Amino acid sequence: MFENKEIKINISDFQKVFAVTAVMMQSILTFALANTQDEKTAAFIGTFYVMVKYTAPLFIFAIVYNMVKTSQHLSYLEFLKEKFFELVVPYVLWTTVYLWLFPAVQQAQPYTDTASFLLKYVTGDGAPHLWYTIMMLQIQLLMPFFVWLGYKVLTNKKMVWPVLICATVLYVAWYLFYDMQVFTGPHHDAWYLLDRFVVSFMIYGIYGEAALMYHETVYKWLYKVRYAFLPVGIALALLSADHLLHFAGDLTFAHAPYLNTLQSLYSLVVIMAVFMFGSTLIKNHSTTLPQFKWLSTYAYRTYLANVFVFQVLLLCFKDLLLRLPTGVMILVAYVATASCAFLLSYVLHVIWSAIKKTVTK
């Protein structure tokens, strides 16, 4: 009911599309905040940023949902080989591009020698968005655990709630520890890499495979409460934004981590809303399914490329963009970045496919 085998689309495809389109907006908003001096405009940008900061949890939910659904019959080595070429190779290539062509976008301390240059590949600090790939790859390495949990544990209905409750309690304990020791604690600089440690987002993967195992039950419940998603989501986003805006004298997006109660709850509401939305479209055989599948196919590649595309656009049109009203600038920059990033991903895919075909012959 919730998979179109002809188009080969399932709910994870919708979640990937919503995640990648939101993550591109984060890059634009970071630029906008850095180039505004008006406090009200900064508050608007900060609020908007919080509202699109659900991407990593949504991605992880989608990845584990699809991984458990499609990989249970693969051996671990087959799975790793597949993911190496699908995920690791593009990541390494794009990290190299960022470090060589746009070293200014690297995070934390800039590299100074060969060792610190290579370390950027391990930490995901080659560009502001690459940390997510490092975290996601840890999720992929745990494939046997997720498959076991899904098909050996969660298929027993008596185990579902104990597993979910236990996982949630452990996650809350983890982010409270992170908040006290890292975010506002004494190890803010030394332990900053903990935000990309697998434990920080594993909970969304567990929720994802539970939703896979009981998709119809979850969908029926979500459909009943569908009208609550918008008001509850807006309320949580505004509360989270209010917390961010308390740093008005030093407003940076570093003050809006994923690891806190409000942002976690908001991300969960978005996940449920997209889950219900995508399930409804599949169930009703929507004519938009092919378009969503195409966008999903290039989602990861576009995610990797989007900061590169935006930096190129800034090299060409930065002065023009900064002359526009902030709202218009954000819209124009976003549409241009998203369009060009997806186009670049498609063109690179066509070129790579042609090269492989030639080599094979």
N, C-alpha and C positions, 0 to 999 in steps of 0.2 A: 504493500500500500504506500510506503514512504520511500520508494526507490523507483526510478524510471530506468529500467535496464536497457532500453533502446538508446537513450541518450547517455546512459551511464552516469546519472546524477543522483546524489543523495543529499541529506541535510548538511553534511560537512561542506559541500560546495558553496552553499549559500553563506555559511559562516565565514568561509575564507574570503569571499567577495566583500562582505561587510567589514571584515577586519582590514583587508588591504586598502580599501577605499578610505577608511578612517585613519590608518597610520600615515597615509600621505598628507592628510590634513594636519596632523601633528607637526610635520616638518614646516608647513606653511605658517602655522600659528607661532612656532618658535621664532621664525624670522620676523613676523609681524610684531611680536612682543619686544624683540630687540630693537625695533625701529620706531617705537612710539614713546612719547614723553607724557602723554595725557593719561591721567590716572583712571578716568572713566573708560577710556578705550582699552587700557590695560586690563581693567576688571572684566570687560566684555570678552577680551581674548582669553583671559584665564578661565572664565566660566565655560566658554566654548571648548577650550582645551580639555577640561574635565569631562565634558559631555562626549568627547570622541576618544577618551582614554579607557577603552575596553578591549583594545585590540589583542594584547597578549593572552588574556584569559579566553577570549573567543577563539583564537587560533589553536590554543592547546586543546580546548574542548573538541574542536573540529578534527584535529589531527588524531587524537586518541580514538574518537568515534570511528573514523575511517580506518585507522590502523587495525583496531580490533575486528572490525567488520570484514576487512579484505586480506589480512595477513596471517590468519590463524593456521592456514595450511602450508605456509612457507617455513622452511628451516631458518634458523637464526642467521646462518651465513648467507643464505639467499637474500634474506631481508636486508642485511647490512650492505651487501653488494649493490642492491637496488637503490638504497638510500644514499650510498656513497656517491653515485653518479647523479642522482636526482637532487641531492641537497648539499653535500660537502663540496663537490667540484665547483658548482656555481658560486657558493659562498667564498671559496678561496680566490677565485678569479675576480669577483667583485671587490673583495677586500684589497686585493692587489691594486685594482684600479683606483680605489679611494686613497690608499696610502701614497701612491705615486702621483696621481693627478690632482687630488684635493686633500693634501695632508692637513689643511686647516680644519677639516671636519672631524678629525680623530678626537676621541674622548680621553679624559684623564690626562696623564702626563704624555707629551709628545715623545715619539721615539727619538733616541739619540745615537743608537748604534744598532748593529745587526741583531743582537739579542732582544733589545726592546722592540725592534721592528717586527721580529717574528712573534714576540709575545702578543702583539695586537691581534694576530690570527686566533690565538687561544682565548683571549679575554673578550673578543668581539668589540674592541674599542676602536676599530678602524674607521667607524662612522657612527653617528648617534643611534641608528636603528639596528645595527648588526648584533648587539648583545642578545637580541631575541633568538637569533639562529643558534647561538651557543647554548642557550637554555633549551631550545627545541630539540637539538641533537641529543641532549641528555635524556629527554623523553623517549626518543627513538631507540636509544640503547636499552631502555627498559621494556622493550616490546614483549619479551617472554613473560615478564611480571604482569603486564596489563592483559595479555591474552589469558593467562592463568586466572587472574582475578575476575575477568569477565565471564569465562566459560566454565570455570570450576567453582567459583564462589558466588558471584552475583546471580547465576541462574537458579540458585536456591533462594526463593523469596524470603525465607526466614533470615537470611544473612544480609539482605539489602540495607535495611535501616541501621543495623549495628555497624556495618562497614562505613556507610555515609556519615553517621554520627561520629564515629571514631576518627575518620579522616578529617572531618570538619574541626573537631576539637584540637587535633594535632596541628592543623593549619593555623587556627587562631593562636595557639600557643607559640607557633613559629613567628607569626608576624608581630606579636606582642614583644617577643624577644628581639626581633629586628628593629622595632620602633625604639625600644629602650637602649639597645646596645649600639645600633648603627645609625638609624635615621636621625634621632635626636640624642644619641649616646656618644660615648668616648671613642668609639671605633668607626666614626663616620667615614674617614678617609681610608683607613687600613682595611676595613672589611666591606668596602662598597660593592665588591663582586658577589656578595650574598644575594643581591636582588635578582641575579640570573642563575642561581643555584636551583636545581630541579625541584627541591622541596617547596620553593616559593610559588610554584604554579601547578604542582602535581594534582592538587585537589580538583582542578577543572578537568583534568583528564579522567579522574575517577568519576566525576559527575557525568562526563561524556559517555563513558562506557555503560554506566547505569541507565542513561537515557537510551542508548542503543538496545540494551537488553529488554527494556520495557517501553519502547517507543510509543506504541499505541496508547498505553495507559497514561504516560506523561503528556502526550498530545491532547487527549481528552480533557485532562485536568487543566492544562494551559489554555485550551480553547474556552473553557468555562470562565476563566478569569482574565480573558484577553483585554477587556476594557480597563483593567487596573494597571496594565503595563505602562501606559503613557504617564498618568499622574504620579504613580509610584516612582518611575524612573526619573521624572523631572524633579520630584521632591528630593530624592537621594543625590542627584547631580547638583542641585542648588546647595544642599547642605555640605557636600564635598567642596564645592566652589567657595562657599563661605569660609571653610577652613583654610583654603589656599589664600584667599584674599586677606586673611589676618596678617599675611606677610607683605602688606601693601608697600612698606618701605623698601622691601627687598623681594619683589615679586619675580620669582623664577619658577619654571616648571619642575625643578628639582624638589620643590616643596609639595609636589603632588604625586606621591609614590603609589604604585599598585597595592602595596602591602599595608592596607588599613581597612577598617571596618566599612566605612561608607563607600570607598571605591570598589571594594570587593562585592558588596551588595549591589551596587549599581551595575557592575560588570555582569553579575548573575542575572539581573533583570533583563539586560540587553541580550544575553545568551538565550534566555527563555523566549524572549520576543522573536528573535531571529529563528529559533528552533520551530516555533509555532508558525511563523510566516512561511518559511521554506517548506515545512511539512504540508501546509495548506495548498501551496502552489503545486507540489508534486501530486498530492491527492486529487486535485482538480484538473490535472494535466494542462497546466497553464502554457500558453503559447510563448511565454518568456523563458522557458526552461533552457532552450539552446543558447540563449544569450548569457544566462547565468553560468552555464557549463563552460562556455568559451572564456568568460572572465575568470572563472575558478582555475581553469587550466593554466593561465598565465599569472595567477595571483602571486605565487612565491617569487617568480622571476621579476615581476613588477615591483614587489616589495623590495627586493635587493637593488633594483635600478632607480627607484624613485628619487633618492637623495642626489644621485648623480645627475639625473635629468633636471632637478630643481637648481642645482649649482650651475649647470650650463645655461639655464634660462636666466639666472642672476647675472652671469657674465655678460649676457647679451642685452638684457632688458631691466637691470636693477634700477637704474635712474628713472626709467619710465614707470615702473611699478610703484616706486616710492612717491611719485607725484599724484597717484590715484588716492581717493579716500580709502581709509583702511579696509572697510567692508568690501568695497569693490576690488581692491588689491588682492584680498584673500581669495575672493571668488575667481578672479582672472588667473591668479597664480595656481590655484588648485586645479581648475579645469585644464589649463595648459600642461601642468605637471602630470596629472592623471592620464590625459590623452596621449601625451608623448611617451610616458613610461610604458603604458600598455603597447603602444605601437612599436617602441624599441624592443620590448620583450618578444613580440611576434616576429619582427624582422630578424632578430638574432636567432630565434628558433628556426626560421626558414633557412637561414644561412647555414646553421649547424646541421640541419637535416640534409641539406644538399652536400655538405662536406662528407658526412657519414656515408651517404649514398655513393658518392664518388670513390671514397676509400674502399668501400665494400666491393664495388665492381672491380 
